[in-house]
Amino acid sequence: MPELPEVEGLVRSLQPVITGKKIRHVTISNIIKQSKEQGKECIIKVVEPDFFQQVIEGMSIKSIERRSKYIFFHLEKGGVPYLLVNHLGMTGAWFHVSQLSDITEEKFLKHAHVLIQFDDHDWLVYSDIRRFGEMRFLHELAEHPPLLEMAPEPFSDDALPYFLEKAKLPKYANKSVKEVIMDGHVIAGCGNIYATEALFKMKMHPARKLSRISMQRKIELFEMIVHILQESIDVGGSTISDYRNINGEAGSMQHRLKMYGKKNCPNCNEETKQKIIGGRNSVYCPNCQH
């Protein structure tokens, strides 16, 4: 699943090529339409696909930003602002191309579900192989309350104090540290990959209760998470499985990972172990992490 660095890289790539463009036409895949007819929510949430298509057409993209693991497309039509919120799920990807045949990987072209054509005839295509991603058309954030409950951006000045205050709450203090740092209400944008890496570098067992970690170690852990997120942003994120930047570009952070997906510890060569924590598979070194 794309995490904060991957989404940040995607947004930085999209900003210069689609900001200011006007949407001429939108095509929605039959899979989305058929799912809606069957009473299922597939990618386009809440509204009908036909309404989504009609309301987006004619809008201009004023700006794009990342918030946690979400992409916010700020739209405008007739002087009225709107918001299109996208979460990539596990396999979501955006492509900016001159023609659809420029999407060279067949699996992405086959699973193209939202196709946006601009006035200059370029295309912005959302592809999602497993269809766990989502798009929400909003007039304001309050229409989808979970977006208001996200933690501050980890690079902001208030993120560390916010994390430390949340850590005091009983519902978090009694949970495993891995589960807490992956909670977007506590730290924004830290998922399984970077939580695994941060805990390994801190020599901290992922199942350790947060209440058993000192204040100083909590601060050091938070700073480690921020450091790793920034490092990944700098090298284009981690391309694992089906993640791509726009136009199929891959990142290189996967070559720097020390523990995620590893069979042996790079420090002591001990065979790694796996444990399900917070519903996610956690890899750790039983010798180095306590």
SEMILUM-622542 format. One record per residue (C-alpha): residue number from 1; residue in one letter; x, y, z. Coordinates in Angstrom, 3 decimals, m for minus. Layout:
<i: NUM | aa: A | u: X | v: Y | w: Z>
...
//
This chain:
<i: 1 | aa: M | u: 0.000 | v: 0.000 | w: 0.000>
<i: 2 | aa: P | u: 1.425 | v: 3.426 | w: m0.909>
<i: 3 | aa: E | u: 2.346 | v: 5.364 | w: 2.223>
<i: 4 | aa: L | u: 3.114 | v: 9.049 | w: 2.813>
<i: 5 | aa: P | u: 6.379 | v: 9.202 | w: 0.797>
<i: 6 | aa: E | u: 4.837 | v: 7.500 | w: m2.219>
<i: 7 | aa: V | u: 1.808 | v: 9.798 | w: m2.178>
<i: 8 | aa: E | u: 4.040 | v: 12.850 | w: m1.710>
<i: 9 | aa: G | u: 6.130 | v: 11.859 | w: m4.731>
<i: 10 | aa: L | u: 3.004 | v: 11.355 | w: m6.799>
<i: 11 | aa: V | u: 1.591 | v: 14.750 | w: m5.848>
<i: 12 | aa: R | u: 4.887 | v: 16.497 | w: m6.634>
<i: 13 | aa: S | u: 4.879 | v: 14.860 | w: m10.061>
<i: 14 | aa: L | u: 1.273 | v: 15.798 | w: m10.779>
<i: 15 | aa: Q | u: 1.443 | v: 19.432 | w: m9.654>
<i: 16 | aa: P | u: 3.408 | v: 20.889 | w: m12.596>
<i: 17 | aa: V | u: 1.616 | v: 18.910 | w: m15.308>
<i: 18 | aa: I | u: m2.086 | v: 19.256 | w: m14.429>
<i: 19 | aa: T | u: m2.449 | v: 22.354 | w: m12.222>
<i: 20 | aa: G | u: m4.568 | v: 24.943 | w: m14.013>
<i: 21 | aa: K | u: m5.968 | v: 22.509 | w: m16.566>
<i: 22 | aa: K | u: m9.669 | v: 22.289 | w: m17.385>
<i: 23 | aa: I | u: m11.428 | v: 18.933 | w: m17.459>
<i: 24 | aa: R | u: m13.064 | v: 18.317 | w: m20.809>
<i: 25 | aa: H | u: m14.423 | v: 14.787 | w: m20.426>
<i: 26 | aa: V | u: m14.563 | v: 11.991 | w: m17.836>
<i: 27 | aa: T | u: m14.983 | v: 8.280 | w: m18.550>
<i: 28 | aa: I | u: m15.916 | v: 5.807 | w: m15.822>
<i: 29 | aa: S | u: m15.252 | v: 2.070 | w: m16.226>
<i: 30 | aa: N | u: m18.128 | v: m0.379 | w: m16.552>
<i: 31 | aa: I | u: m16.822 | v: m2.231 | w: m13.487>
<i: 32 | aa: I | u: m17.502 | v: 0.816 | w: m11.310>
<i: 33 | aa: K | u: m20.955 | v: 1.271 | w: m12.808>
<i: 34 | aa: Q | u: m21.881 | v: m2.394 | w: m12.484>
<i: 35 | aa: S | u: m20.686 | v: m2.495 | w: m8.885>
<i: 36 | aa: K | u: m22.876 | v: 0.486 | w: m8.032>
<i: 37 | aa: E | u: m25.873 | v: m1.205 | w: m9.680>
<i: 38 | aa: Q | u: m25.233 | v: m4.217 | w: m7.441>
<i: 39 | aa: G | u: m25.254 | v: m2.017 | w: m4.350>
<i: 40 | aa: K | u: m21.478 | v: m2.048 | w: m3.884>
<i: 41 | aa: E | u: m19.154 | v: 0.928 | w: m3.463>
<i: 42 | aa: C | u: m16.252 | v: 0.588 | w: m5.901>
<i: 43 | aa: I | u: m13.700 | v: 3.445 | w: m6.009>
<i: 44 | aa: I | u: m16.269 | v: 6.240 | w: m6.473>
<i: 45 | aa: K | u: m17.927 | v: 6.597 | w: m3.087>
<i: 46 | aa: V | u: m21.408 | v: 7.826 | w: m2.122>
<i: 47 | aa: V | u: m22.425 | v: 9.479 | w: m5.421>
<i: 48 | aa: E | u: m23.553 | v: 7.753 | w: m8.610>
<i: 49 | aa: P | u: m20.862 | v: 7.329 | w: m11.302>
<i: 50 | aa: D | u: m22.916 | v: 9.278 | w: m13.851>
<i: 51 | aa: F | u: m23.282 | v: 12.195 | w: m11.432>
<i: 52 | aa: F | u: m19.559 | v: 12.071 | w: m10.656>
<i: 53 | aa: Q | u: m18.775 | v: 12.230 | w: m14.371>
<i: 54 | aa: Q | u: m21.174 | v: 15.090 | w: m15.098>
<i: 55 | aa: V | u: m20.200 | v: 17.234 | w: m12.115>
<i: 56 | aa: I | u: m16.433 | v: 16.910 | w: m12.682>
<i: 57 | aa: E | u: m16.605 | v: 17.795 | w: m16.362>
<i: 58 | aa: G | u: m15.938 | v: 21.485 | w: m16.951>
<i: 59 | aa: M | u: m14.056 | v: 21.961 | w: m13.692>
<i: 60 | aa: S | u: m10.539 | v: 23.346 | w: m13.468>
<i: 61 | aa: I | u: m7.799 | v: 21.959 | w: m11.233>
<i: 62 | aa: K | u: m6.664 | v: 24.865 | w: m9.076>
<i: 63 | aa: S | u: m4.121 | v: 22.994 | w: m6.948>
<i: 64 | aa: I | u: m3.108 | v: 19.562 | w: m5.645>
<i: 65 | aa: E | u: m1.805 | v: 18.668 | w: m2.212>
<i: 66 | aa: R | u: m1.109 | v: 15.649 | w: m0.050>
<i: 67 | aa: R | u: m2.687 | v: 15.216 | w: 3.359>
<i: 68 | aa: S | u: m1.441 | v: 12.103 | w: 5.189>
<i: 69 | aa: K | u: m1.941 | v: 9.322 | w: 2.598>
<i: 70 | aa: Y | u: m4.656 | v: 11.223 | w: 0.704>
<i: 71 | aa: I | u: m4.467 | v: 13.333 | w: m2.446>
<i: 72 | aa: F | u: m6.581 | v: 16.475 | w: m2.421>
<i: 73 | aa: F | u: m7.514 | v: 17.830 | w: m5.864>
<i: 74 | aa: H | u: m8.821 | v: 21.374 | w: m5.345>
<i: 75 | aa: L | u: m11.301 | v: 22.058 | w: m8.140>
<i: 76 | aa: E | u: m13.235 | v: 25.113 | w: m9.238>
<i: 77 | aa: K | u: m16.208 | v: 25.752 | w: m11.464>
<i: 78 | aa: G | u: m18.010 | v: 29.048 | w: m11.877>
<i: 79 | aa: G | u: m15.989 | v: 30.548 | w: m9.051>
<i: 80 | aa: V | u: m17.167 | v: 27.845 | w: m6.613>
<i: 81 | aa: P | u: m14.505 | v: 25.619 | w: m4.963>
<i: 82 | aa: Y | u: m14.880 | v: 21.839 | w: m4.731>
<i: 83 | aa: L | u: m12.676 | v: 19.018 | w: m3.519>
<i: 84 | aa: L | u: m11.882 | v: 15.614 | w: m4.996>
<i: 85 | aa: V | u: m10.238 | v: 13.366 | w: m2.390>
<i: 86 | aa: N | u: m8.370 | v: 10.264 | w: m3.524>
<i: 87 | aa: H | u: m6.886 | v: 7.415 | w: m1.505>
<i: 88 | aa: L | u: m4.789 | v: 4.949 | w: m3.515>
<i: 89 | aa: G | u: m5.751 | v: 1.897 | w: m1.469>
<i: 90 | aa: M | u: m3.324 | v: m0.955 | w: m2.129>
<i: 91 | aa: T | u: m2.784 | v: m0.696 | w: m5.883>
<i: 92 | aa: G | u: m4.012 | v: 2.718 | w: m7.033>
<i: 93 | aa: A | u: m1.871 | v: 4.603 | w: m9.583>
<i: 94 | aa: W | u: m2.177 | v: 7.803 | w: m11.624>
<i: 95 | aa: F | u: m0.873 | v: 8.256 | w: m15.169>
<i: 96 | aa: H | u: m0.538 | v: 11.540 | w: m17.064>
<i: 97 | aa: V | u: m0.254 | v: 10.675 | w: m20.765>
<i: 98 | aa: S | u: m0.828 | v: 12.124 | w: m24.217>
<i: 99 | aa: Q | u: m2.701 | v: 9.018 | w: m25.308>
<i: 100 | aa: L | u: m3.907 | v: 5.903 | w: m23.490>
<i: 101 | aa: S | u: m1.451 | v: 3.666 | w: m25.338>
<i: 102 | aa: D | u: 1.344 | v: 5.472 | w: m23.454>
<i: 103 | aa: I | u: 0.388 | v: 3.352 | w: m20.427>
<i: 104 | aa: T | u: 2.737 | v: 0.523 | w: m21.325>
<i: 105 | aa: E | u: 2.055 | v: m1.938 | w: m18.487>
<i: 106 | aa: E | u: m0.963 | v: m3.958 | w: m19.539>
<i: 107 | aa: K | u: m2.164 | v: m4.584 | w: m15.981>
<i: 108 | aa: F | u: m2.582 | v: m0.848 | w: m15.385>
<i: 109 | aa: L | u: m4.262 | v: m0.182 | w: m18.720>
<i: 110 | aa: K | u: m6.624 | v: m3.122 | w: m18.168>
<i: 111 | aa: H | u: m7.661 | v: m1.745 | w: m14.791>
<i: 112 | aa: A | u: m8.050 | v: 1.935 | w: m15.763>
<i: 113 | aa: H | u: m11.253 | v: 3.013 | w: m13.985>
<i: 114 | aa: V | u: m11.402 | v: 6.817 | w: m14.117>
<i: 115 | aa: L | u: m10.160 | v: 8.539 | w: m17.278>
<i: 116 | aa: I | u: m9.995 | v: 12.334 | w: m17.292>
<i: 117 | aa: Q | u: m9.318 | v: 14.193 | w: m20.531>
<i: 118 | aa: F | u: m8.282 | v: 17.844 | w: m20.427>
<i: 119 | aa: D | u: m8.951 | v: 20.635 | w: m22.890>
<i: 120 | aa: D | u: m5.445 | v: 20.174 | w: m24.303>
<i: 121 | aa: H | u: m6.390 | v: 16.510 | w: m24.969>
<i: 122 | aa: D | u: m3.903 | v: 15.066 | w: m22.452>
<i: 123 | aa: W | u: m5.207 | v: 12.352 | w: m20.142>
<i: 124 | aa: L | u: m5.078 | v: 11.807 | w: m16.397>
<i: 125 | aa: V | u: m5.890 | v: 8.158 | w: m15.738>
<i: 126 | aa: Y | u: m6.588 | v: 6.442 | w: m12.431>
<i: 127 | aa: S | u: m5.823 | v: 2.736 | w: m12.485>
<i: 128 | aa: D | u: m6.503 | v: 0.375 | w: m9.590>
<i: 129 | aa: I | u: m5.852 | v: m3.341 | w: m9.960>
<i: 130 | aa: R | u: m7.489 | v: m4.483 | w: m6.720>
<i: 131 | aa: R | u: m9.980 | v: m1.589 | w: m6.586>
<i: 132 | aa: F | u: m9.468 | v: m0.797 | w: m2.891>
<i: 133 | aa: G | u: m8.794 | v: 2.871 | w: m3.634>
<i: 134 | aa: E | u: m11.450 | v: 5.538 | w: m3.363>
<i: 135 | aa: M | u: m12.558 | v: 8.900 | w: m4.702>
<i: 136 | aa: R | u: m14.886 | v: 11.268 | w: m2.915>
<i: 137 | aa: F | u: m16.364 | v: 14.423 | w: m4.428>
<i: 138 | aa: L | u: m16.919 | v: 16.961 | w: m1.649>
<i: 139 | aa: H | u: m18.021 | v: 20.532 | w: m1.233>
<i: 140 | aa: E | u: m16.040 | v: 20.702 | w: 2.015>
<i: 141 | aa: L | u: m14.017 | v: 18.361 | w: 4.265>
<i: 142 | aa: A | u: m16.775 | v: 18.219 | w: 6.872>
<i: 143 | aa: E | u: m18.840 | v: 16.106 | w: 4.474>
<i: 144 | aa: H | u: m16.479 | v: 13.214 | w: 5.279>
<i: 145 | aa: P | u: m15.677 | v: 13.587 | w: 9.022>
<i: 146 | aa: P | u: m12.790 | v: 11.040 | w: 9.136>
<i: 147 | aa: L | u: m10.722 | v: 13.533 | w: 7.124>
<i: 148 | aa: L | u: m11.006 | v: 16.012 | w: 9.998>
<i: 149 | aa: E | u: m9.643 | v: 13.475 | w: 12.490>
<i: 150 | aa: M | u: m6.229 | v: 12.927 | w: 10.893>
<i: 151 | aa: A | u: m3.132 | v: 13.690 | w: 12.931>
<i: 152 | aa: P | u: m1.009 | v: 16.719 | w: 11.958>
<i: 153 | aa: E | u: 1.521 | v: 16.272 | w: 9.185>
<i: 154 | aa: P | u: 4.591 | v: 14.588 | w: 10.753>
<i: 155 | aa: F | u: 6.882 | v: 17.364 | w: 9.469>
<i: 156 | aa: S | u: 4.879 | v: 20.109 | w: 11.192>
<i: 157 | aa: D | u: 5.910 | v: 21.675 | w: 14.513>
<i: 158 | aa: D | u: 2.801 | v: 20.449 | w: 16.322>
<i: 159 | aa: A | u: 3.120 | v: 16.802 | w: 15.254>
<i: 160 | aa: L | u: 5.454 | v: 15.659 | w: 18.056>
<i: 161 | aa: P | u: 3.479 | v: 17.301 | w: 20.908>
<i: 162 | aa: Y | u: 0.299 | v: 15.861 | w: 19.379>
<i: 163 | aa: F | u: 1.840 | v: 12.363 | w: 19.284>
<i: 164 | aa: L | u: 3.023 | v: 12.581 | w: 22.900>
<i: 165 | aa: E | u: m0.413 | v: 13.723 | w: 24.091>
<i: 166 | aa: K | u: m2.150 | v: 10.902 | w: 22.231>
<i: 167 | aa: A | u: 0.346 | v: 8.426 | w: 23.694>
<i: 168 | aa: K | u: m0.916 | v: 9.274 | w: 27.186>
<i: 169 | aa: L | u: m4.453 | v: 8.151 | w: 26.424>
<i: 170 | aa: P | u: m5.336 | v: 4.699 | w: 27.846>
<i: 171 | aa: K | u: m6.645 | v: 3.452 | w: 24.501>
<i: 172 | aa: Y | u: m3.198 | v: 3.961 | w: 22.987>
<i: 173 | aa: A | u: m0.957 | v: 3.395 | w: 26.022>
<i: 174 | aa: N | u: m2.143 | v: m0.205 | w: 26.288>
<i: 175 | aa: K | u: m1.624 | v: m1.010 | w: 22.602>
<i: 176 | aa: S | u: 1.509 | v: m2.238 | w: 20.868>
<i: 177 | aa: V | u: 3.830 | v: 0.483 | w: 19.637>
<i: 178 | aa: K | u: 3.578 | v: m0.782 | w: 16.047>
<i: 179 | aa: E | u: m0.198 | v: m0.513 | w: 16.063>
<i: 180 | aa: V | u: m0.107 | v: 3.006 | w: 17.521>
<i: 181 | aa: I | u: 2.406 | v: 4.522 | w: 15.097>
<i: 182 | aa: M | u: 0.434 | v: 3.125 | w: 12.149>
<i: 183 | aa: D | u: m2.744 | v: 4.813 | w: 13.403>
<i: 184 | aa: G | u: m3.411 | v: 7.899 | w: 11.282>
<i: 185 | aa: H | u: m5.124 | v: 9.553 | w: 14.253>
<i: 186 | aa: V | u: m1.760 | v: 9.488 | w: 16.075>
<i: 187 | aa: I | u: 0.846 | v: 9.911 | w: 13.324>
<i: 188 | aa: A | u: m0.206 | v: 10.844 | w: 9.804>
<i: 189 | aa: G | u: 1.005 | v: 8.709 | w: 6.920>
<i: 190 | aa: C | u: 3.153 | v: 6.065 | w: 8.655>
<i: 191 | aa: G | u: 2.185 | v: 2.621 | w: 7.406>
<i: 192 | aa: N | u: 3.595 | v: m0.873 | w: 7.678>
<i: 193 | aa: I | u: 6.779 | v: m0.331 | w: 5.656>
<i: 194 | aa: Y | u: 8.108 | v: 2.696 | w: 7.498>
<i: 195 | aa: A | u: 6.849 | v: 1.616 | w: 10.914>
<i: 196 | aa: T | u: 8.805 | v: m1.630 | w: 10.438>
<i: 197 | aa: E | u: 11.947 | v: 0.273 | w: 9.473>
<i: 198 | aa: A | u: 11.713 | v: 2.801 | w: 12.300>
<i: 199 | aa: L | u: 11.214 | v: 0.133 | w: 14.969>
<i: 200 | aa: F | u: 14.147 | v: m1.876 | w: 13.631>
<i: 201 | aa: K | u: 16.460 | v: 1.124 | w: 13.698>
<i: 202 | aa: M | u: 15.284 | v: 1.882 | w: 17.237>
<i: 203 | aa: K | u: 15.884 | v: m1.791 | w: 18.210>
<i: 204 | aa: M | u: 12.322 | v: m1.832 | w: 19.502>
<i: 205 | aa: H | u: 10.039 | v: m4.877 | w: 19.392>
<i: 206 | aa: P | u: 6.861 | v: m4.067 | w: 17.436>
<i: 207 | aa: A | u: 4.628 | v: m5.730 | w: 20.043>
<i: 208 | aa: R | u: 6.039 | v: m3.739 | w: 22.986>
<i: 209 | aa: K | u: 3.274 | v: m1.879 | w: 24.804>
<i: 210 | aa: L | u: 3.478 | v: 1.866 | w: 24.320>
<i: 211 | aa: S | u: 3.178 | v: 2.330 | w: 28.095>
<i: 212 | aa: R | u: 6.482 | v: 0.469 | w: 28.529>
<i: 213 | aa: I | u: 8.396 | v: 3.008 | w: 26.430>
<i: 214 | aa: S | u: 9.932 | v: 6.042 | w: 28.125>
<i: 215 | aa: M | u: 9.131 | v: 9.598 | w: 27.092>
<i: 216 | aa: Q | u: 12.639 | v: 10.071 | w: 25.678>
<i: 217 | aa: R | u: 12.381 | v: 6.888 | w: 23.604>
<i: 218 | aa: K | u: 8.976 | v: 7.974 | w: 22.298>
<i: 219 | aa: I | u: 10.520 | v: 11.247 | w: 21.149>
<i: 220 | aa: E | u: 13.431 | v: 9.400 | w: 19.516>
<i: 221 | aa: L | u: 11.011 | v: 7.001 | w: 17.806>
<i: 222 | aa: F | u: 8.947 | v: 9.858 | w: 16.409>
<i: 223 | aa: E | u: 12.067 | v: 11.599 | w: 15.123>
<i: 224 | aa: M | u: 13.214 | v: 8.344 | w: 13.519>
<i: 225 | aa: I | u: 9.878 | v: 7.960 | w: 11.736>
<i: 226 | aa: V | u: 10.121 | v: 11.502 | w: 10.364>
<i: 227 | aa: H | u: 13.721 | v: 10.893 | w: 9.259>
<i: 228 | aa: I | u: 12.796 | v: 7.702 | w: 7.388>
<i: 229 | aa: L | u: 9.748 | v: 9.287 | w: 5.756>
<i: 230 | aa: Q | u: 11.892 | v: 12.175 | w: 4.520>
<i: 231 | aa: E | u: 14.602 | v: 9.829 | w: 3.254>
<i: 232 | aa: S | u: 11.998 | v: 7.905 | w: 1.276>
<i: 233 | aa: I | u: 10.514 | v: 11.101 | w: m0.185>
<i: 234 | aa: D | u: 13.994 | v: 12.119 | w: m1.317>
<i: 235 | aa: V | u: 14.482 | v: 8.896 | w: m3.316>
<i: 236 | aa: G | u: 10.988 | v: 8.620 | w: m4.794>
<i: 237 | aa: G | u: 9.375 | v: 6.247 | w: m2.308>
<i: 238 | aa: S | u: 9.325 | v: 2.456 | w: m2.262>
<i: 239 | aa: T | u: 8.211 | v: 0.586 | w: m5.372>
<i: 240 | aa: I | u: 6.877 | v: m2.654 | w: m3.935>
<i: 241 | aa: S | u: 4.333 | v: m4.771 | w: m5.819>
<i: 242 | aa: D | u: 2.098 | v: m2.461 | w: m7.886>
<i: 243 | aa: Y | u: 3.026 | v: 1.034 | w: m6.694>
<i: 244 | aa: R | u: 4.107 | v: 3.459 | w: m9.436>
<i: 245 | aa: N | u: 4.663 | v: 7.180 | w: m9.659>
<i: 246 | aa: I | u: 3.005 | v: 8.897 | w: m12.629>
<i: 247 | aa: N | u: 3.829 | v: 7.360 | w: m16.009>
<i: 248 | aa: G | u: 4.968 | v: 4.126 | w: m14.376>
<i: 249 | aa: E | u: 8.069 | v: 5.595 | w: m12.751>
<i: 250 | aa: A | u: 9.505 | v: 3.597 | w: m9.843>
<i: 251 | aa: G | u: 11.093 | v: 4.788 | w: m6.617>
<i: 252 | aa: S | u: 14.239 | v: 3.331 | w: m5.051>
<i: 253 | aa: M | u: 13.601 | v: 3.316 | w: m1.288>
<i: 254 | aa: Q | u: 12.951 | v: m0.441 | w: m1.458>
<i: 255 | aa: H | u: 16.691 | v: m0.926 | w: m1.968>
<i: 256 | aa: R | u: 17.399 | v: 0.881 | w: 1.308>
<i: 257 | aa: L | u: 14.964 | v: m1.033 | w: 3.513>
<i: 258 | aa: K | u: 16.696 | v: m2.971 | w: 6.299>
<i: 259 | aa: M | u: 13.901 | v: m5.078 | w: 7.799>
<i: 260 | aa: Y | u: 10.669 | v: m4.892 | w: 5.786>
<i: 261 | aa: G | u: 10.328 | v: m8.106 | w: 3.775>
<i: 262 | aa: K | u: 13.706 | v: m9.451 | w: 4.917>
<i: 263 | aa: K | u: 14.431 | v: m13.105 | w: 5.761>
<i: 264 | aa: N | u: 17.518 | v: m12.353 | w: 7.847>
<i: 265 | aa: C | u: 18.590 | v: m9.429 | w: 10.023>
<i: 266 | aa: P | u: 21.246 | v: m7.274 | w: 8.310>
<i: 267 | aa: N | u: 22.886 | v: m6.616 | w: 11.695>
<i: 268 | aa: C | u: 23.205 | v: m10.089 | w: 13.239>
<i: 269 | aa: N | u: 22.029 | v: m12.404 | w: 10.416>
<i: 270 | aa: E | u: 19.418 | v: m13.934 | w: 12.750>
<i: 271 | aa: E | u: 16.383 | v: m15.282 | w: 10.917>
<i: 272 | aa: T | u: 13.577 | v: m12.742 | w: 11.155>
<i: 273 | aa: K | u: 10.195 | v: m13.531 | w: 12.657>
<i: 274 | aa: Q | u: 6.706 | v: m12.456 | w: 11.726>
<i: 275 | aa: K | u: 3.754 | v: m11.539 | w: 13.914>
<i: 276 | aa: I | u: 0.310 | v: m10.157 | w: 13.132>
<i: 277 | aa: I | u: m0.046 | v: m6.832 | w: 14.953>
<i: 278 | aa: G | u: m3.045 | v: m4.606 | w: 14.442>
<i: 279 | aa: G | u: m4.134 | v: m6.754 | w: 11.539>
<i: 280 | aa: R | u: m0.853 | v: m6.256 | w: 9.682>
<i: 281 | aa: N | u: 2.075 | v: m8.622 | w: 9.249>
<i: 282 | aa: S | u: 5.082 | v: m7.390 | w: 11.232>
<i: 283 | aa: V | u: 8.634 | v: m8.499 | w: 10.484>
<i: 284 | aa: Y | u: 11.278 | v: m8.092 | w: 13.185>
<i: 285 | aa: C | u: 14.570 | v: m9.451 | w: 14.465>
<i: 286 | aa: P | u: 14.088 | v: m11.492 | w: 17.681>
<i: 287 | aa: N | u: 17.698 | v: m10.853 | w: 18.608>
<i: 288 | aa: C | u: 18.054 | v: m7.112 | w: 17.974>
<i: 289 | aa: Q | u: 14.558 | v: m5.854 | w: 18.798>
<i: 290 | aa: H | u: 13.377 | v: m6.028 | w: 22.395>
//
